[in-house]
Amino acid sequence: MHPTQPPFAFGSGGWWVLTLEQNEEPEKMTPLDKALQEAKDTADAADAFYSLFLNTAVFIPTHDPAAESSGSRRTAPGETFHPFVVESEGKPYLPVFDTHDRLTAWAGGHPMTYIQMAAHALIRSSLDPKLHLALNVGTPNLKVFVPEELERLRQVHQAQTPKQFTVPAGTRVLVGAPASVPDGIEESLRHCLERNEEVESAYLGQVHFMIEGSKPELFLVLKIDDTGKEHLDSIQEDIGVALRGFLQKGENLTLQVYDGKGTGSGVVEAVKPFYVRKR
């Protein structure tokens, strides 16, 4: 075991010398496995894989005896954790997994704490510039993200962060159900909203602001609980990643938190929710 070093600016972790070998037993492919296989077979499918990866909540092994044994919560500003960094052939790797079963299989029965977070949030963290990500170690669908690849994903994510949009007061607006919805967009949004527990329900409508140069666009309305208001920036950013790859150049989706009035209220009256939080 090597001396403890700080692979992350927000925490330090032990460096283990382990191999990235594959388990022999076959297992059911996950959506991320299938997307990775398609990306290997068809170059045009690479973007779909990256989009799905960024929108996936990954399990990250940690070394934190004081961690809670179960439950979920929002992290506090500046909060740290202590990830396990694997060394293989002299290179540092952070193993991450898209299922809890894969994490426990990799741990081989050893006690293991972990955290779960969206992959896009992980790559935005203060990663060591030399660190690699090893996705699904021990499976036939191992994917290693090299530092240069992670930097490109980080730049793409920053370019697609949602921006604020203000409509002039008194603007006339037409509200209704969408004329068409891109295939897969509701499923991607549901997947995203399930891990944002503050969201109670979501509605997808279509609006047309009657101002010069505008055209009909999708309009997403969220009903959130009181605790969600302080985490709205994080929720919006997560939704921005979930939309990646579904909107064509020049297309927009406006997001609004329901307040019982205005355009958001019109959308809620016009369409049924496509997502309702399970109690």
HELIX and SHEET records of a PDB file:
HELIX    1   1 PRO A   31  ASP A   41  1                                  11    
HELIX    2   2 ALA A   43  ALA A   45  5                                   3    
HELIX    3   3 ALA A   46  LEU A   54  1                                   9    
HELIX    4   4 HIS A  100  ALA A  107  1                                   8    
HELIX    5   5 ALA A  119  ARG A  124  1                                   6    
HELIX    6   6 PRO A  147  ALA A  159  1                                  13    
HELIX    7   7 ILE A  185  GLU A  194  1                                  10    
HELIX    8   8 ASP A  226  HIS A  231  5                                   6    
HELIX    9   9 LEU A  232  ALA A  242  1                                  11    
HELIX   10  10 GLY A  262  ALA A  270  1                                   9    
SHEET    1   A 6 HIS A   2  PHE A   8  0                                        
SHEET    2   A 6 GLY A  11  VAL A  17 -1                                        
SHEET    3   A 6 VAL A  85  SER A  88  1                                        
SHEET    4   A 6 LYS A  91  VAL A  96 -1                                        
SHEET    5   A 6 HIS A 132  LEU A 135  1                                        
SHEET    6   A 6 LYS A 143  PHE A 145 -1                                        
SHEET    1   B 2 ALA A  57  THR A  62  0                                        
SHEET    2   B 2 THR A 113  ALA A 118 -1                                        
SHEET    1   C 4 VAL A 173  GLY A 176  0                                        
SHEET    2   C 4 VAL A 199  PHE A 209 -1                                        
SHEET    3   C 4 GLU A 217  ILE A 224 -1                                        
SHEET    4   C 4 LEU A 253  VAL A 257  1                                        
SHEET    1   D 3 VAL A 173  GLY A 176  0                                        
SHEET    2   D 3 VAL A 199  PHE A 209 -1                                        
SHEET    3   D 3 TYR A 275  VAL A 276 -1                                        
END                                                                             
